[in-house]
Amino acid sequence: MRYWFWIVMCVVSITGCSKVNDENYARLRVGMNYDEVVAILGKADDCDAVLGARSCVWQSGKKQITVQLMGEKVILFSAQGL
C-alpha cells in the first residue's frame, strides 16, 4: 500500500510543478526583459534567433507559451493549450 502512495505522490509532485500555466501567462507583459520572463517561466525549452529577433518556447505536455523578443525585450507572446 505504501508503494502506491509514493508513486502517486511522485506523479502529483512532478506534474504539479509546471510553470507553463494560466497564472504565469497572465504575468507576462510586453516590454519585459528576457531575465524577467525566465524568473516567471524558468529556463526556455527552446530558443531560435533570426536577424536580432528571438523566439523562445516553454512547454509542458500539450501546454505551450511562446515569447518573441527583440533586443532582449518582449514584443509579443502567445499560448496554446492553457
URBEL-V886006 format. One record per backbone hydrogen bond with DSSP energy under -0.5 kcal/mol. NH is the residue of the N-H (numbers start at 1). CO is the residue of the C=O. If there is no record, write none. Layout:
NH_CO, NH_CO
//
This chain:
5_1, 6_2, 7_3, 8_4, 9_5, 10_6, 11_7, 12_8, 13_9, 14_10, 15_11, 16_12, 17_14, 18_15, 21_19, 25_21, 26_22, 27_23, 27_24, 28_24, 28_25, 31_74, 32_29, 34_72, 36_33, 37_33, 38_34, 39_35, 40_36, 40_37, 41_37, 42_38, 45_57, 46_57, 48_55, 50_53, 53_50, 54_69, 55_48, 56_67, 57_46, 58_65, 60_63, 63_60, 64_80, 65_58, 66_78, 67_56, 68_76, 69_54, 70_73, 71_52, 73_70, 74_32, 75_68, 76_68, 78_66, 80_64
//
